[in-house]
Amino acid sequence: MEIYDDILKAIEQELRSGSDVKPTRVQQRCNLAYDKFSRYLGEMAAKELIHRKPISITAKGLDFLQDHRRIRRFVHEIGMKYLNDKESTLSEREDYGPIKFLDNLPPKSHAVLLYDDKKYAELVTSHYILKGLERGESCVYLTFEDPRRIEGRLSRSGIDVESSKQRNLLRIYMLKRSDVNEGNPYDNLTKVIRESTIGLRPPYRFYRNFVPIEKSVKGMKLELLYEQLLHENFESLDLSLMCRHDLSEIEKSARTDFVETLLKNHDQVIYASEPEKAIAFDPSLLESGE
């Protein structure tokens, strides 16, 4: 059902873009291997959920989409009521120091999120996305994870993921390893920005969930090169961006230099930890001695 839903939503997005629906484009949106995608497409045509030539959604397919959304909302509400599945409550967000800092982030800011507690990192993440949606920005979440897992976490934090996706205000974009470890890092990033914003309207708000290419000093150096090139050319990108780094993933021997370099290559820094340890600040204050 989840895969059928993904394929139908991808077709729906292609239809809204106004162009002919191409199987390869739908496949890319669903992130499925082509042989599996072809098999599911055949199944869905046999069940009269779609037409094959040209690709379109039948009335039965539209009913499926509507019913599946109702089911997901129902399951979500059950989790909230009986399993206490909510990632963070409104009161937690309001009382957490870095949240007020996020509320006042200027447009086209380049921020870094450092953390040693995933719970608080997710708190900052969801609020960063939420503020972008409230401001009418097109929010793009770059990740190596399965997009459905990200959508689940954002939903549990109180974001209406389905509605935001339908209005083309939210996109979870799954990166490939070649996007970060082959060729020029800046060229790779501009390519990802171009491809991940197809059909979206500016202004853009990006969130980059960093996963180390390799947990070593060499991997850290490559990531720092990426961050330096990004910051040097940031104004030309015309967007807001938050980069996320798990401090526990950074090789201990390189941790101090790594963090210092991150401070030099971002406009705002947020350290997500327990409330008494958490802090958010402008790193230029360190240079001025304040």
C-alpha positions in Angstrom: 0.0 0.0 0.0 2.8 2.4 0.9 4.5 1.8 -2.5 1.2 2.2 -4.4 0.7 5.4 -2.5 4.2 6.7 -3.4 3.7 5.9 -7.1 0.3 7.6 -7.2 1.6 10.7 -5.4 4.6 10.8 -7.8 2.2 10.6 -10.8 0.0 13.3 -9.2 3.1 15.6 -8.8 4.1 15.1 -12.4 0.6 15.9 -13.6 0.6 19.1 -11.6 3.9 20.1 -13.2 2.0 20.4 -16.5 4.4 18.2 -18.5 3.8 14.7 -19.9 4.2 12.0 -17.3 7.3 10.0 -18.0 7.9 6.6 -16.4 11.5 7.4 -15.6 10.5 10.7 -13.8 7.9 8.9 -11.7 10.4 6.1 -10.9 13.0 8.7 -9.7 10.4 10.4 -7.4 9.6 7.0 -5.9 13.2 6.0 -5.5 12.5 2.4 -6.7 14.7 0.1 -8.8 13.3 0.1 -12.3 12.4 -3.6 -12.4 10.4 -3.3 -9.1 8.8 0.0 -10.4 7.7 -1.7 -13.7 6.2 -4.6 -11.7 4.2 -2.4 -9.4 3.1 -0.3 -12.4 1.7 -3.4 -14.0 0.0 -4.5 -10.8 -1.6 -1.0 -10.4 -2.8 -1.0 -14.0 -4.4 -4.5 -13.5 -6.1 -3.2 -10.4 -7.4 -0.2 -12.4 -5.6 2.4 -10.2 -3.8 3.9 -13.2 -3.9 4.1 -17.0 -0.6 3.1 -18.7 -0.7 5.1 -22.0 -0.5 7.9 -21.2 0.2 7.4 -17.5 -2.6 8.9 -15.4 -4.6 8.2 -12.3 -8.0 6.6 -12.6 -11.0 7.6 -10.4 -10.3 4.4 -8.4 -6.7 5.5 -7.9 -7.8 8.9 -6.6 -10.1 7.2 -4.2 -7.2 5.0 -3.0 -5.0 8.1 -2.4 -7.8 9.8 -0.4 -8.5 6.7 1.7 -4.8 6.0 2.3 -4.4 9.6 3.6 -7.3 9.1 6.0 -5.7 5.8 7.2 -2.4 7.5 7.9 -4.0 10.3 9.8 -6.0 7.7 11.8 -2.9 5.7 12.6 -1.0 8.9 13.6 -3.8 9.9 15.9 -3.9 6.5 17.6 -0.1 6.8 18.2 -0.6 10.2 19.7 -3.4 9.0 22.0 -2.2 5.7 23.2 1.5 5.4 22.5 2.8 8.9 23.4 4.6 8.8 20.0 4.9 12.6 19.6 8.5 13.6 19.1 8.2 16.9 21.0 5.4 18.8 22.6 4.6 22.5 21.9 5.6 23.4 25.5 9.0 21.7 25.0 9.6 23.7 21.9 8.6 27.0 23.6 10.9 26.3 26.6 13.9 25.2 24.7 16.5 28.0 24.3 17.7 27.5 20.7 14.1 27.7 19.5 13.8 31.4 20.1 17.0 31.9 18.3 15.6 30.0 15.3 12.5 32.2 15.3 14.7 35.2 14.6 17.0 33.7 11.9 17.4 36.2 9.1 16.6 35.1 5.5 19.3 33.4 3.5 21.2 32.3 6.6 23.8 29.6 6.7 23.5 27.8 10.1 25.1 24.7 11.6 23.4 22.3 14.0 25.8 20.4 16.3 24.4 17.9 18.7 25.1 15.1 21.1 21.5 14.2 21.9 19.3 13.2 19.0 16.1 14.1 20.8 17.1 17.7 20.9 18.5 17.7 17.4 15.1 16.5 16.1 13.4 19.3 18.1 15.6 21.9 16.4 15.1 20.2 13.0 11.4 20.1 13.1 11.1 23.8 14.2 13.5 24.9 11.5 11.3 23.2 8.9 8.1 24.5 10.6 9.3 28.1 10.5 10.1 27.8 6.8 6.6 26.5 6.1 5.0 29.2 8.1 7.0 31.8 6.1 5.8 30.3 2.8 9.3 29.0 1.9 9.8 25.8 -0.1 11.6 23.5 2.3 13.9 20.8 1.1 15.3 18.1 3.4 18.5 16.5 2.0 19.2 13.0 3.5 20.6 9.6 2.9 17.7 8.0 4.9 14.5 6.6 3.5 12.3 9.7 3.0 9.4 7.9 4.7 11.3 7.7 7.9 12.0 11.5 7.8 8.3 12.2 7.0 7.3 10.1 10.0 9.5 12.1 12.4 8.3 15.4 11.0 4.7 14.3 11.3 5.2 13.2 14.9 6.6 16.7 15.7 3.3 18.3 14.6 4.1 19.2 10.9 1.3 18.4 8.4 3.6 16.6 6.0 1.0 15.5 3.5 -0.6 18.9 3.2 2.8 20.6 2.8 3.9 18.1 0.1 0.6 18.6 -1.8 1.1 22.3 -1.8 4.7 21.8 -3.0 6.2 23.4 0.1 8.0 20.4 1.5 10.2 17.8 -0.3 12.3 15.1 1.3 15.1 14.5 -1.2 17.2 11.3 -0.9 20.8 11.8 -1.8 23.1 9.4 -3.6 26.7 8.7 -2.4 27.9 10.1 -5.8 26.3 13.4 -4.8 28.9 14.0 -2.1 32.0 11.9 -2.7 32.7 12.3 -6.5 33.8 15.4 -8.3 33.8 19.0 -7.1 31.8 19.4 -3.9 30.3 22.8 -4.9 29.3 21.6 -8.3 27.7 18.6 -6.7 25.7 20.8 -4.3 24.5 23.1 -7.1 23.4 20.1 -9.1 21.5 18.7 -6.0 19.8 22.1 -5.4 18.8 22.3 -9.1 17.3 18.8 -9.2 15.7 18.8 -5.7 13.8 22.1 -6.4 12.2 21.1 -9.7 8.6 22.2 -9.5 9.2 24.3 -6.3 9.1 28.1 -6.1 11.7 30.3 -4.2 12.5 31.3 -1.6 14.1 28.0 -0.6 15.0 26.7 2.8 17.3 23.7 2.8 18.2 21.2 5.6 21.2 18.9 5.1 21.4 15.9 7.4 25.1 15.0 7.3 26.1 11.4 7.3 29.9 10.8 7.3 31.3 9.4 4.1 33.7 7.5 6.2 34.2 7.8 10.0 37.8 8.8 9.8 40.1 11.9 9.7 40.1 11.6 5.9 36.3 11.7 5.8 36.2 14.6 8.2 38.6 16.6 6.0 36.4 15.9 2.9 33.4 17.2 4.8 35.2 20.3 5.9 36.3 21.0 2.3 32.6 20.7 1.4 31.6 23.2 4.1 34.3 25.7 3.2 33.4 25.7 -0.5 29.8 26.0 0.4 30.3 29.0 2.7 32.6 30.8 0.3 30.0 30.6 -2.4 26.9 30.8 -0.2 25.6 34.2 -1.3 25.3 33.0 -4.9 23.0 30.1 -3.9 20.2 32.5 -2.9 18.7 30.2 -0.1 18.7 29.4 3.6 20.5 26.3 4.8 21.1 24.4 8.0 23.8 21.7 8.1 23.5 19.0 10.8 26.4 17.2 12.4 26.4 14.5 15.1 29.4 15.2 17.4 29.7 11.5 18.3 30.3 10.7 14.6 33.4 12.9 14.5 36.8 11.3 15.0 38.0 12.3 18.4 41.5 13.3 17.3 40.0 15.7 14.7 37.0 16.9 16.7 38.4 20.3 18.0 39.7 21.4 14.5 36.6 20.1 12.9 34.3 22.2 15.1 36.5 25.3 14.9 36.4 25.1 11.1 32.6 24.7 11.2 32.3 27.9 13.3 34.3 29.8 10.8 32.2 28.6 7.9 28.7 29.3 9.2 26.7 32.4 10.1 24.9 30.9 13.0 25.7 28.0 15.4 23.2 25.9 17.4 24.4 23.2 19.9 21.4 21.0 20.7 21.8 19.2 24.0 20.1 19.2 27.4 18.4 22.5 28.1 21.0 23.7 30.6 23.8 23.0 28.1 22.1 24.0 24.8 23.3 27.2 23.2 22.8 29.2 20.0 24.9 32.1 18.8 26.5 34.1 16.0 30.2 32.9 15.7 31.3 36.4 14.6 30.9 37.3 18.2 33.9 35.1 19.0 36.1 37.0 16.6 35.1 40.3 18.0 35.9 39.2 21.5 32.4 39.7 22.9 
